Each structure stands twice: as C-alpha cells, then as structure tokens.
Amino acid sequence: MIVSKDDLENVVQDAVNRLLEKRENKPEVYLSVEETARRLKVDRSTLWRWNKEGYLTTTKVGNKVRYKLSDVERIQKGEVYE
C-alpha cells in the first residue's frame, strides 16, 4: 500500500486533534497524598522521593499537596514522560 505524504499528515493531524479535544474537555482531578499512595500501592515516602526526582510531581491546591489524577493514571499504565 502506498500512502501519500498529505494523506499521512491528515491522518496524524486528525488523531492529534481528537486527543487534544478529549484532554481539553476533561477537567483535572487532584488526589491527596493518601489517595495517591493507595492507588499506586506505595508508601508516602516513595511519593516524596518521586516528587524530588521529578517522576511524579506535586501540585499545590491552596496550602495542600495534591497529585494530578492524569499523572497517577500515566504511572499505572506504565507510561513515562520526561
């Protein structure tokens, strides 16, 4: 099968647009330290270390430390972004 450059670009652009649309329509959910540790089956000290290493960073919501659900799900799926 031969695919033209334009066709390939259109397919890729459509896929990117669909992914961005899904992401923009989904409000971010934030988890507490306890909820995050329970979901990932790790200790709080592991979460602290991961934050220091940049693997799973925290977000401040008011004066509370929170983790983005999307980041937690990324780790659960085994995806790693740097």
Buried (B, 14 or more C-beta within 10 A) or exposed (E): EEEEEEEEEEEEEEEEEEEEEEEEEEEEEBBEBEBBBEBBEBEEEBBEEBBEEEBBEBEEEEEEBBBBBEBBEBBEEEEEEE
